[in-house]
Structure formats: C-alpha cells, structure tokens
C-alpha cells in the first residue's frame, strides 16, 4: 500500500549523488522496504507500508529518485540482484533483444563494448565477481572487466573492457527493475549502462547515461544453455462440495413382477458429456521448459495436460483440455413376487465450476561456469529463479540435493460429474373392484381383485404414503399391521 503526502519541511540535498547526510537513494522499480522516501526534486513524500511494495515514480513530478529518510532501514537484498558468481551469462538488452558484446572478441584493453546478435561466442558471455553490494562484470574470453572510460561522470562516456584494477569505474550494481529485467548502475557516476540512442543495430555503442524510464537501459542476465529439471511435486486443487445439477440417466422407470416367482431385470442406461477443463495460472514464472500437470476430479478420473513454461505461467494465460466422459448405470435387479419398483438413476453434474489450485514444482538446474558445467546450489537457484520472475515468497527452501520447491497458484474451471446414483424404491400396489370404495393391499385377501375373477378393477401404485385406514379393507389393514400377509 502506498501513502503519499506533501512535504512541508525543507530537505537539504547538498548536491550529493548517492547519499544525503548518511542516507541512501531509492529508485523507481525497486523494493527498498517499508519506510519513508522523499523525492529528490519536488520533496514529495512517499510512504511504503510493506517490504514488498514497489517504489513508484513521484506522483507529482515523475522523478525516479528518492532520498531514504532517516530511521528507514533499506533492504539491500531488494535493491540489487545477487547473481551467482562464476556462472556465465549473456546480457540481453530489452529494446533490441541483442546482447552485450566485446568487439571482434579482442583481448586488448580499451576494446569497444557494443550490442550484437547472440552467436553465442565467449566474447558475449560474462561472469560476476562480487564486491559487497557492488560487482565486477568480466568477459569470459579475456577475463577483463567492463569499465567506464577514464572514470568520468558525464553522459555518453563509453564502456570498454580493461584489465582488473581496484577502481570504482569497474564496479556496478545490478538493480531489479521490472520482473526479470534490471538496470546496471556504475558506482563511479551513479549513471546506468545504456545502448546509445536506443539503436537496434549490431555494433551500437554501450555507454553510460542518466537514468530514464526506457527499454535501452534495461537488461536481462540469462544463463547460457541451462539445463532444467522440473517435476511436479504436488498438485492441490481445492474442491469444496459443489451444489449438484443432476442429469437423469434413468428417469422414473417402473419395473413390475406380475409372476408368482422372483424375476431378474437387467437395467442398462448411460449418458455421455464433454468435460472442459481450463487452467489459468496467476503466478508469473518464465523458464524454457515444459511441465506436465495432472488432476484427479472426483467422479471424472484423471485429467492431464502439458503446459509450456517457455512462454511463462502468466496471469490470465489459459490452457484448455477437453475430455469426453461416459456415465453409465448397469445393474441386475431382482424383484420379489408381484412386487413393483421405481428406478431412478442420475449423475451429479457441475457446470463451469471454478476453484483455486496450488502446484509445487521441484526444480534443479545446471549451468556453465569457470570450472565447467555444474549443478547450481540451492542458494544460486533461489537467485536465478527470482531473476526469471519467480517471487521470493513462492520459493520454498525445503528440498534437498541442490533442489528447491517453487509454489505456483492458479485457477481451475471445469465441467464434470461428481458421482452417479441408482435409487430403487418399492411401490405399494392397491386395488379395488369397479363400483367399490374399498381398497385392498394383501394379495391373499379373499377380496383381492385378480384378472379373470374380477372383470374390472382399478389399480393404484404409491411411492410414498398409503391409503387412509377408513378406505382400506380391514383384513388387509390387519395383515399390513402385523406383517402376516404372505404374498404368493
């Protein structure tokens, strides 16, 4: 939550580029932590109420730099990517998709640093050496560091490669900006690395420039030919009991045994329906692999789908799978002598039922390093996953053997049958002779109307309830009361 108010107190900046009376500078796009921040230009105050809040541009003047007010503790872990050291990365520019490149693969001091289409070659690969919150970015082919020429602070000063020296013009900070994209800030000038004039062409100069909100100042550190092993560790749908929408398979089917012996009737009915399953992930996570997810739907069996992570598990990105399910009732029913039954069969069906679900993935990775291809440690995996857009809160440090668990959340919508029912109710048969008001129930009653003996009679079958006592033959009523009617 962001709270913004006007500042009525004077703020003394004294021309400092990085600190104000011992404070620090926070920038738009960072997550510096809960606290109070003051615009360096118009003195607008911005309060961040949570460590996960992202610093916005100044709402008054759109400036992107803020003085950290005294008493606010800056979360340095949120202010810079802590890239694993000694792994090789290609550094991709967002605006062009091209990578940072040492011209012609030269080993010489002062060689131009430019952008070029990814080959990849060793002079397009870099590794990180940490120096506190700052780092050196060194070329694989030469071992030399990216360097701000002459250590000047002016806009447009070129970046070239140079042998390793203990100078601030070789120190940079990799700052998160927009998901997996970052800015590379030079310590010597506090300016950021920039592709000159937002040029899209091969050979465009890499230089430093005052920070702006533009894609030619955004870069992504990508592992070279990483190998990912991603497996579904658990899949947890949240299925409360949905209200049923019954589809009849057998509708009010009556079976009657008019014979003096027991008989068996075979009941067979079925209905088919197409089930549609939509999976929508609500957690962004981008990797160049695919993963298979399986879900057990009550009454519908298993549903599997393979989802590509290459395009990303992005909000509102949907995958749909259709499955035709057949719901069948097949059963042998034995009817007692002269019994009547009513059979109903149905399936509890749910249309477009939506529920959240959670997927936990077990992730391992290997990357190319100075010592060869090696597995990433758990700590390195955590950093790499965050760079690929996985929020820290969704990374679970429970797994072993250089693996971590990643929790993804999504929403499932489906149409499916939950269960089938077969309901059999015995029908009570009453008869009375034509012209009589007296009903009979017991087939052993001497007045029970039977075909042949009684030319015309009326028959009534009841599922629930019974004939009122005053309208029921007393002999039948007594036999019904004591259960003494032994039907033929």
C-alpha positions as CSV (number, residue, x, y, z in Angstrom):
1,X,0.0,0.0,0.0
2,X,1.4,3.4,-0.9
3,X,0.6,6.6,1.1
4,X,1.6,9.9,-0.5
5,X,1.6,13.3,1.2
6,X,3.1,16.7,0.6
7,X,6.3,17.6,2.5
8,X,6.3,21.0,4.1
9,X,9.8,20.7,5.6
10,X,12.9,21.7,3.7
11,X,15.2,18.9,2.6
12,X,18.9,19.7,2.3
13,X,20.4,17.7,-0.6
14,X,23.8,19.5,-0.7
15,X,24.4,18.1,-4.2
16,X,25.1,14.6,-3.2
17,X,24.6,12.0,-5.9
18,X,24.2,8.9,-3.7
19,X,23.7,9.9,-0.1
20,X,22.1,12.7,1.9
21,X,23.5,13.2,5.3
22,X,24.4,9.5,5.6
23,X,21.1,8.3,3.8
24,X,20.7,6.5,0.6
25,X,18.9,6.8,-2.7
26,X,16.0,4.5,-3.6
27,X,14.7,4.4,-7.2
28,X,11.5,3.7,-9.0
29,X,11.0,0.0,-9.7
30,X,13.0,-1.1,-6.6
31,X,11.5,-2.7,-3.5
32,X,13.6,-0.9,-0.8
33,X,11.4,-1.8,2.1
34,X,8.9,-0.3,4.4
35,X,9.6,3.3,5.2
36,X,9.5,7.0,4.2
37,X,11.1,8.3,1.0
38,X,11.4,11.9,-0.3
39,X,11.5,12.9,-3.9
40,X,14.9,14.5,-4.7
41,X,13.3,17.1,-7.0
42,X,10.0,18.3,-5.6
43,X,10.2,16.9,-2.0
44,X,7.0,14.9,-2.3
45,X,6.9,12.2,0.4
46,X,6.1,8.6,-0.4
47,X,5.4,6.0,2.3
48,X,5.9,2.3,1.6
49,X,3.8,0.3,4.1
50,X,5.2,-3.1,3.2
51,X,8.6,-4.6,2.3
52,X,7.0,-6.0,-0.9
53,X,5.8,-2.5,-2.2
54,X,7.4,-1.3,-5.4
55,X,8.7,2.3,-5.5
56,X,6.5,4.3,-8.0
57,X,7.6,7.4,-9.9
58,X,7.0,10.6,-8.0
59,X,3.3,11.2,-8.4
60,X,3.9,15.0,-8.6
61,X,6.9,15.4,-10.9
62,X,7.6,11.8,-12.1
63,X,11.2,11.8,-10.8
64,X,12.5,8.3,-10.1
65,X,15.0,9.0,-7.3
66,X,14.0,9.4,-3.6
67,X,16.0,10.2,-0.5
68,X,15.7,7.5,2.2
69,X,14.6,9.4,5.3
70,X,16.5,8.8,8.5
71,X,15.1,5.9,10.5
72,X,14.1,3.8,7.4
73,X,16.1,0.6,7.1
74,X,16.8,-0.1,3.4
75,X,16.5,-3.8,2.4
76,X,19.7,-4.2,0.4
77,X,18.7,-7.6,-0.7
78,X,15.8,-6.0,-2.6
79,X,17.9,-3.2,-4.0
80,X,20.2,-5.4,-6.1
81,X,20.2,-8.8,-7.8
82,X,22.7,-11.0,-6.0
83,X,23.7,-13.0,-9.2
84,X,25.6,-16.2,-8.5
85,X,29.3,-15.7,-9.1
86,X,31.4,-17.5,-11.8
87,X,28.4,-18.6,-13.9
88,X,28.4,-17.4,-17.5
89,X,25.6,-15.1,-18.6
90,X,24.5,-13.4,-21.8
91,X,23.4,-9.8,-21.0
92,X,20.4,-9.1,-23.2
93,X,19.1,-5.6,-24.0
94,X,15.3,-5.3,-23.7
95,X,14.7,-2.9,-26.5
96,X,16.6,-4.9,-29.2
97,X,16.9,-8.4,-27.9
98,X,20.7,-8.2,-28.7
99,X,23.4,-8.9,-26.2
100,X,26.4,-7.1,-24.9
101,X,29.5,-8.0,-26.9
102,X,33.2,-7.3,-26.8
103,X,34.1,-6.1,-30.4
104,X,35.7,-8.8,-32.6
105,X,36.5,-10.9,-29.5
106,X,39.6,-8.7,-28.8
107,X,41.6,-9.3,-25.7
108,X,43.0,-5.7,-25.7
109,X,42.5,-3.0,-23.1
110,X,40.1,-0.3,-24.3
111,X,38.2,-2.6,-26.7
112,X,34.7,-1.2,-27.5
113,X,31.7,-2.8,-25.8
114,X,28.7,-3.0,-28.1
115,X,25.5,-4.8,-28.7
116,X,25.3,-7.7,-31.2
117,X,23.0,-10.6,-32.1
118,X,23.6,-13.6,-29.9
119,X,26.0,-16.0,-31.5
120,X,26.8,-17.1,-28.8
121,X,30.6,-16.6,-28.5
122,X,32.9,-16.4,-25.5
123,X,33.1,-12.6,-26.0
124,X,29.4,-12.4,-25.5
125,X,29.5,-14.2,-22.2
126,X,30.2,-12.6,-18.8
127,X,30.6,-13.7,-15.2
128,X,30.2,-11.8,-11.9
129,X,32.7,-11.1,-9.1
130,X,31.0,-9.7,-6.1
131,X,32.5,-6.8,-4.1
132,X,29.9,-6.2,-1.3
133,X,26.7,-4.8,-2.9
134,X,28.7,-4.0,-6.0
135,X,30.2,-6.3,-8.5
136,X,32.6,-6.6,-11.4
137,X,31.3,-7.9,-14.8
138,X,34.1,-9.8,-16.6
139,X,34.3,-11.2,-20.1
140,X,34.7,-14.9,-20.4
141,X,37.2,-14.8,-23.3
142,X,39.6,-12.2,-21.8
143,X,38.9,-12.2,-18.1
144,X,38.9,-8.4,-18.3
145,X,36.2,-6.2,-16.7
146,X,33.7,-3.8,-18.1
147,X,35.0,-0.3,-17.3
148,X,33.7,3.3,-17.5
149,X,36.4,5.0,-19.6
150,X,38.5,7.4,-17.6
151,X,36.1,7.1,-14.6
152,X,34.2,10.2,-15.7
153,X,30.6,11.1,-14.7
154,X,29.4,12.6,-17.9
155,X,26.6,11.3,-20.0
156,X,27.8,9.3,-23.1
157,X,31.1,8.1,-21.6
158,X,31.7,4.8,-23.3
159,X,32.0,1.4,-21.6
160,X,35.0,-0.6,-22.7
161,X,36.9,-3.6,-21.4
162,X,40.1,-3.1,-19.3
163,X,42.4,-5.2,-17.1
164,X,41.3,-5.6,-13.5
165,X,42.0,-2.6,-11.2
166,X,40.7,-1.6,-7.8
167,X,38.7,1.4,-9.1
168,X,35.1,2.4,-8.8
169,X,34.8,2.7,-12.6
170,X,34.8,-1.1,-12.8
171,X,32.2,-1.6,-10.1
172,X,28.5,-1.9,-11.0
173,X,25.2,-2.7,-9.2
174,X,22.6,-4.9,-10.8
175,X,19.3,-3.4,-9.7
176,X,15.9,-5.1,-10.2
177,X,13.5,-3.0,-12.3
178,X,10.7,-4.9,-14.0
179,X,10.4,-8.6,-13.1
180,X,13.4,-10.3,-14.8
181,X,14.8,-7.0,-16.2
182,X,17.4,-4.9,-14.4
183,X,19.5,-1.7,-14.6
184,X,23.3,-1.8,-14.4
185,X,24.5,1.2,-12.3
186,X,28.1,2.4,-12.4
187,X,29.4,3.2,-8.9
188,X,31.7,5.9,-10.2
189,X,29.0,8.1,-11.7
190,X,25.6,6.6,-10.4
191,X,24.6,6.6,-14.1
192,X,23.3,3.4,-15.8
193,X,24.5,1.4,-18.7
194,X,22.7,2.4,-21.9
195,X,22.5,1.4,-25.6
196,X,23.3,4.6,-27.4
197,X,20.3,6.3,-29.0
198,X,18.2,3.1,-28.4
199,X,19.9,1.8,-31.6
200,X,18.5,-1.6,-32.7
201,X,21.5,-2.5,-34.9
202,X,24.6,-4.6,-34.4
203,X,27.6,-2.6,-33.3
204,X,25.6,0.1,-31.3
205,X,27.8,1.6,-28.6
206,X,27.3,0.7,-24.9
207,X,27.8,3.8,-22.8
208,X,26.6,5.3,-19.5
209,X,23.7,7.8,-19.3
210,X,21.5,9.5,-16.8
211,X,18.7,7.1,-15.7
212,X,15.4,7.3,-17.6
213,X,12.4,5.0,-17.9
214,X,13.4,3.4,-21.3
215,X,14.0,-0.1,-22.5
216,X,17.5,0.6,-23.8
217,X,18.6,0.9,-20.2
218,X,17.1,-2.5,-19.2
219,X,19.0,-5.7,-19.4
220,X,18.5,-9.4,-18.5
221,X,21.2,-11.8,-17.4
222,X,20.5,-15.1,-19.0
223,X,22.3,-18.4,-18.1
224,X,24.0,-19.9,-21.1
225,X,22.3,-23.2,-22.2
226,X,21.0,-24.0,-18.7
227,X,19.6,-27.5,-18.1
228,X,16.4,-27.5,-16.0
229,X,14.9,-30.5,-14.2
230,X,11.3,-29.6,-13.2
231,X,8.9,-32.1,-11.8
232,X,5.5,-31.8,-10.2
233,X,6.0,-32.4,-6.5
234,X,2.3,-31.9,-5.6
235,X,-0.9,-30.7,-7.1
236,X,-3.6,-29.5,-4.7
237,X,-7.0,-28.5,-6.0
238,X,-9.4,-27.0,-3.5
239,X,-12.7,-28.8,-4.1
240,X,-15.5,-28.0,-1.7
241,X,-18.7,-29.9,-2.1
242,X,-20.4,-28.1,-5.1
243,X,-24.1,-28.0,-5.4
244,X,-25.3,-30.8,-7.7
245,X,-27.0,-30.3,-11.0
246,X,-28.5,-33.7,-11.7
247,X,-28.7,-35.2,-15.1
248,X,-31.1,-38.2,-15.2
249,X,-29.7,-41.4,-16.7
250,X,-32.8,-43.4,-15.8
251,X,-36.0,-41.4,-15.4
252,X,-38.8,-42.9,-13.4
253,X,-38.5,-46.3,-14.8
254,X,-41.1,-48.7,-13.3
255,X,-40.5,-52.5,-13.2
256,X,-43.3,-54.9,-12.1
257,X,-43.2,-58.6,-11.4
258,X,-46.6,-60.0,-12.2
259,X,-45.5,-63.6,-11.9
260,X,-45.7,-65.8,-8.9
261,X,-41.9,-66.3,-8.8
262,X,-39.0,-63.9,-8.4
263,X,-37.6,-62.4,-11.6
264,X,-34.4,-60.6,-12.5
265,X,-34.4,-57.5,-14.7
266,X,-31.2,-56.0,-16.2
267,X,-31.1,-52.2,-16.1
268,X,-28.6,-50.6,-18.6
269,X,-28.5,-46.8,-19.3
270,X,-25.8,-44.3,-20.0
271,X,-25.2,-40.7,-20.9
272,X,-22.1,-39.1,-22.4
273,X,-20.9,-35.5,-21.9
274,X,-17.9,-33.5,-22.8
275,X,-15.9,-32.1,-19.9
276,X,-14.0,-28.9,-20.4
277,X,-11.0,-28.1,-18.1
278,X,-9.4,-24.7,-18.2
279,X,-6.2,-24.0,-16.3
280,X,-5.3,-20.4,-15.6
281,X,-2.1,-19.6,-13.7
282,X,-2.0,-16.5,-11.5
283,X,1.8,-16.6,-10.7
284,X,4.3,-15.3,-13.3
285,X,7.3,-17.6,-13.8
286,X,9.3,-17.9,-17.0
287,X,11.6,-20.8,-17.9
288,X,12.5,-22.6,-21.2
289,X,11.0,-25.9,-20.3
290,X,7.6,-27.6,-20.1
291,X,5.8,-29.3,-17.2
292,X,3.0,-31.8,-17.0
293,X,0.2,-31.4,-14.5
294,X,-2.3,-34.0,-13.5
295,X,-5.5,-33.5,-11.5
296,X,-7.9,-36.1,-10.1
297,X,-11.5,-35.0,-10.5
298,X,-14.0,-36.8,-8.2
299,X,-16.2,-39.0,-10.4
300,X,-14.3,-37.9,-13.6
301,X,-11.0,-39.7,-13.2
302,X,-7.6,-38.1,-14.1
303,X,-7.0,-35.2,-16.3
304,X,-3.5,-34.4,-17.6
305,X,-2.2,-31.5,-19.5
306,X,1.3,-30.4,-20.5
307,X,1.9,-26.7,-20.1
308,X,4.9,-24.8,-21.6
309,X,6.8,-22.7,-19.2
310,X,8.8,-21.1,-22.1
311,X,6.1,-18.5,-22.7
312,X,5.6,-18.2,-19.0
313,X,2.9,-19.1,-16.5
314,X,1.5,-15.6,-16.7
315,X,-1.6,-14.1,-15.2
316,X,-4.7,-15.0,-17.3
317,X,-2.7,-17.3,-19.5
318,X,-5.1,-20.3,-20.1
319,X,-4.7,-23.8,-21.3
320,X,-7.8,-25.8,-22.2
321,X,-8.3,-29.6,-22.3
322,X,-11.5,-31.4,-23.3
323,X,-12.3,-34.9,-22.2
324,X,-15.4,-36.9,-23.2
325,X,-16.7,-38.9,-20.2
326,X,-19.4,-41.5,-20.2
327,X,-21.5,-42.0,-17.1
328,X,-23.3,-45.4,-17.1
329,X,-25.6,-47.4,-14.8
330,X,-25.8,-51.1,-15.4
331,X,-27.3,-53.3,-12.8
332,X,-29.3,-56.5,-12.3
333,X,-32.4,-56.0,-10.2
334,X,-34.2,-58.9,-8.5
335,X,-37.9,-58.4,-8.0
336,X,-39.9,-60.3,-5.4
337,X,-43.2,-62.0,-6.3
338,X,-45.8,-59.5,-7.6
339,X,-43.5,-56.6,-6.5
340,X,-43.3,-53.2,-8.2
341,X,-40.3,-50.9,-8.0
342,X,-39.5,-47.4,-9.3
343,X,-35.9,-46.9,-10.5
344,X,-34.2,-43.5,-10.9
345,X,-30.6,-43.1,-12.0
346,X,-28.7,-39.8,-12.2
347,X,-25.3,-38.1,-12.1
348,X,-24.5,-35.1,-10.0
349,X,-23.1,-32.7,-12.6
350,X,-21.3,-29.4,-12.2
351,X,-21.0,-26.9,-15.0
352,X,-18.2,-24.3,-15.1
353,X,-17.2,-24.9,-11.5
354,X,-14.2,-22.7,-10.5
355,X,-11.7,-23.4,-7.8
356,X,-8.2,-22.3,-7.0
357,X,-5.3,-24.7,-7.0
358,X,-1.7,-24.8,-6.0
359,X,1.2,-26.5,-7.8
360,X,4.5,-27.2,-6.2
361,X,7.4,-27.9,-8.6
362,X,10.7,-29.5,-7.6
363,X,13.4,-27.6,-9.5
364,X,17.0,-28.3,-10.2
365,X,19.4,-26.6,-12.7
366,X,22.8,-26.8,-14.2
367,X,24.8,-24.0,-15.7
368,X,28.2,-23.4,-17.4
369,X,30.8,-21.9,-15.1
370,X,34.5,-21.2,-15.0
371,X,35.0,-24.7,-13.6
372,X,32.8,-26.3,-16.3
373,X,29.2,-27.4,-16.3
374,X,27.9,-27.8,-12.8
375,X,24.7,-28.0,-10.7
376,X,23.5,-24.8,-9.2
377,X,23.4,-24.8,-5.4
378,X,20.2,-24.1,-3.6
379,X,21.2,-20.5,-2.9
380,X,22.1,-19.9,-6.5
381,X,18.9,-21.5,-7.7
382,X,16.9,-19.1,-5.5
383,X,18.7,-16.1,-7.1
384,X,18.3,-17.4,-10.6
385,X,14.6,-18.2,-10.1
386,X,14.0,-14.7,-8.9
387,X,15.7,-13.3,-11.9
388,X,13.3,-15.4,-14.1
389,X,10.3,-13.7,-12.4
390,X,9.6,-16.1,-9.5
391,X,8.7,-14.1,-6.4
392,X,10.7,-15.0,-3.4
393,X,7.6,-15.8,-1.4
394,X,6.9,-18.6,-3.8
395,X,10.3,-20.3,-3.4
396,X,10.2,-22.9,-0.6
397,X,13.7,-23.8,0.8
398,X,12.6,-27.3,1.9
399,X,14.0,-29.5,-0.9
400,X,17.4,-31.3,-0.7
401,X,20.2,-32.1,-3.0
402,X,20.5,-28.8,-4.8
403,X,16.8,-28.6,-5.4
404,X,14.2,-26.0,-4.4
405,X,10.4,-26.1,-4.4
406,X,8.5,-23.4,-6.3
407,X,4.9,-22.8,-5.5
408,X,2.6,-21.7,-8.3
409,X,-1.0,-20.7,-7.9
410,X,-3.7,-20.8,-10.4
411,X,-7.4,-21.2,-11.0
412,X,-9.2,-24.2,-12.4
413,X,-12.6,-24.1,-14.2
414,X,-14.2,-27.3,-15.3
415,X,-17.4,-29.2,-16.0
416,X,-17.6,-32.6,-14.6
417,X,-19.7,-35.3,-13.0
418,X,-19.1,-35.8,-9.3
419,X,-20.8,-39.2,-8.8
420,X,-23.6,-41.4,-10.1
421,X,-26.6,-42.7,-8.2
422,X,-29.1,-45.6,-8.6
423,X,-32.1,-45.3,-6.4
424,X,-34.6,-48.1,-6.2
425,X,-38.0,-47.6,-4.4
426,X,-40.6,-50.2,-3.8
427,X,-44.0,-49.3,-5.0
428,X,-47.1,-50.3,-2.9
429,X,-49.9,-51.6,-5.1
430,X,-53.5,-51.2,-4.1
431,X,-56.6,-52.5,-6.0
432,X,-60.3,-52.1,-5.7
433,X,-63.2,-53.6,-7.7
434,X,-65.2,-51.5,-10.0
435,X,-68.0,-49.8,-8.1
436,X,-66.4,-50.4,-4.7
437,X,-64.9,-47.8,-2.4
438,X,-62.8,-50.3,-0.5
439,X,-59.1,-50.7,-1.4
440,X,-57.1,-53.9,-0.9
441,X,-53.4,-54.3,-0.3
442,X,-52.8,-58.0,0.6
443,X,-52.9,-60.4,-2.4
444,X,-54.1,-63.2,0.0
445,X,-57.2,-61.2,0.9
446,X,-60.2,-63.1,-0.4
447,X,-61.5,-59.8,-1.9
448,X,-58.2,-59.0,-3.8
449,X,-59.1,-58.3,-7.4
450,X,-57.3,-60.6,-9.8
451,X,-57.6,-60.8,-13.6
452,X,-60.2,-63.2,-14.7
453,X,-62.0,-63.4,-11.4
454,X,-62.9,-59.7,-11.4
455,X,-63.8,-58.3,-14.8
456,X,-63.0,-54.7,-14.0
457,X,-60.8,-53.2,-11.2
458,X,-58.8,-50.1,-10.5
459,X,-55.1,-50.2,-9.5
460,X,-53.1,-47.6,-7.7
461,X,-49.3,-47.6,-7.1
462,X,-47.9,-45.4,-4.4
463,X,-44.2,-44.5,-3.8
464,X,-44.8,-42.6,-0.6
465,X,-47.8,-42.6,1.7
466,X,-50.7,-45.1,2.0
467,X,-54.5,-45.4,1.6
468,X,-56.3,-43.9,4.6
469,X,-57.5,-46.6,7.1
470,X,-61.2,-45.9,6.5
471,X,-60.7,-46.7,2.8
472,X,-58.6,-49.9,3.3
473,X,-60.1,-53.4,3.7
474,X,-60.0,-54.3,7.4
475,X,-58.5,-57.8,6.6
476,X,-55.7,-56.1,4.5
477,X,-55.2,-53.5,7.2
478,X,-54.7,-56.1,9.9
479,X,-52.3,-58.1,7.8
480,X,-50.4,-54.9,7.0
481,X,-50.2,-54.1,10.7
482,X,-48.9,-57.5,11.9
483,X,-47.0,-58.3,8.6
484,X,-48.9,-61.6,8.3
485,X,-49.6,-61.3,4.5
486,X,-47.6,-64.0,2.8
487,X,-47.9,-63.0,-0.9
488,X,-47.9,-65.8,-3.4
